[in-house]
Amino acid sequence: MEKVHCIILTGNSQFRGGVKTSGAYRIASELRKNGYNTKVIDMTVFHGFDEDIQNLLSSLISTDTLWIGISYNFLKDIFGVDSERVTPVTLTDGPVDQDLIDFIRFCRTLNPNIKIIAGGYKKFVWKVYGIHYFAGYSDETIVDYTNWCAKKAGAQLSYHLGETKSKEFDKFVTSQITYTDSDIMLPGVAVPIELSRGCIFKCKFCAFPLNGKTKGEWIKRTDVLRSEILYNYERFGITDYIFADDTHNDSTDKLRLFYDEVYSKLPFKINFSSYLRLDLLMRFPEQVQLLKESGLRSAVFGIETLNPKSAKIIGKGVNPQEQLAFLRDIKNGDWKNQVLTSSGWIIGLPADNIDTAAELREFLWSKDNPLDHWSISPLYIKPKHLWFEESMNMTTEFEKNYEKYGYEFPEYNSFSSINWENKKNGLSFKLVSQQVINLTDRNITHPNWHFGGFAAADVASCGVSYDDLVSRTAHEIFKMQGEKKLGEMKYEKGVEYKAALMNHYGLPLINPKLPELQKLGLRGTTLFGYRDNKKPKNHDNNEPT
Ligand code: SF4
């Protein structure tokens, strides 16, 4: 039996077994570099804690296994645990988190000394379950913790406390994500790649530990990036990327350096999707051509609002109409039939009013709209009891000073509750959430709707070329695929991943299907069958929806 030291359970519930999320694989890369055999498993393809995942864990966990880690991403999806739980569930409140308890018991039966750990950026009652929790970028801390578990000399920290606030990873600039065969790289799949960490801006609705960083900091070295991209190509044939870089165009010098030292020196051309700021593109128009030459195929902006007053308040002060006029020019010029354009929008900002959603709809459906794709969210403001570690810069200006902007929280709820009201503009979270649902439900019927944003990478991973994605609407793509819907395309990839995963470990596949998908809510989030294993088998409809 192979000695496995660390196991990370992760998943992308938007694309089970498909496009990977970066955190688990970054942590795994650091551990592997330090001699720890680490396996990463996408849990979202299993029917809760079912027989297949139990067989898989039984084959991996031995007395050599130091820990098994849960990425917060899939906690809700698999164990049916409320996200952002801040108080323990008791028998009088309702059912306890039985699946999570079963999972812990199962792991401890295989190895009574195994540690269970978790990481992510949300609150949960980890200590109640004896789960050690790592907050923040844990690239370095996790190696130290693993050394401590392995009783190696020189481990710096004590880990009896139940929680570790990780330091920033100052070796980021020379770090890579190094995939291995056990990560199951499906042919043609896009992967995330980190180019930098942090953002030079501090928009009032946004908070991450490295927001407000100094320009030029936390940028990966070009030789390191080039060798990472080359390795992925030579080993797995990877050419498509999702750039993990909060504001990729924060500096023209950075873009030029990456082009000169990385992309132009590769023996192939990459395709990538990335966050960009449209106001910066307008200010530095030379970036338009540079980004296209670098391989940009899907630009994801955050224009956020059409309301100039709201734009100013949030910290994105360039008039939205001027930005959109500039975008129209480049969509008809340099980016024509080359680059998809998408933007995020927020409803419920301080200067918004009851008509804001209708005005946005009118614009999105007008012939003046240069966007191929968009996503709309209500403004999220977490009340204080849901704030993540304040010391880790994860609290937004709107959260810290909500009263100043007219927000209040009349309904207190000890679980997830973001039911703000704003008497100044007459809006509430409930009201704008409904407006968002009404708007979002119609997106797919828009005659010019494309698979833009980060969905472009998903569809490309299902075998559709970027040239088709840019030049054809979603409806035309469906037609090309014999009316197969995106959910079905992704489902097939998930099935492929699951079969390849079990085959990699030489295990039989008892249930080749994926769990049932259920539409969950505002962001098109999908919650799926964490309770499937409790349903009678003949009622378990596992077909894609
Ligand atoms: S919204 Fe975008 S630009 Fe603003 S702080 Fe967040 S990551 Fe940076």
Residues whose N, C-alpha, C, O or C-beta is under 5 A from the ligand:
A	BS01	SF4	C199 F201 K202 C203 C206 N211 D246 T247
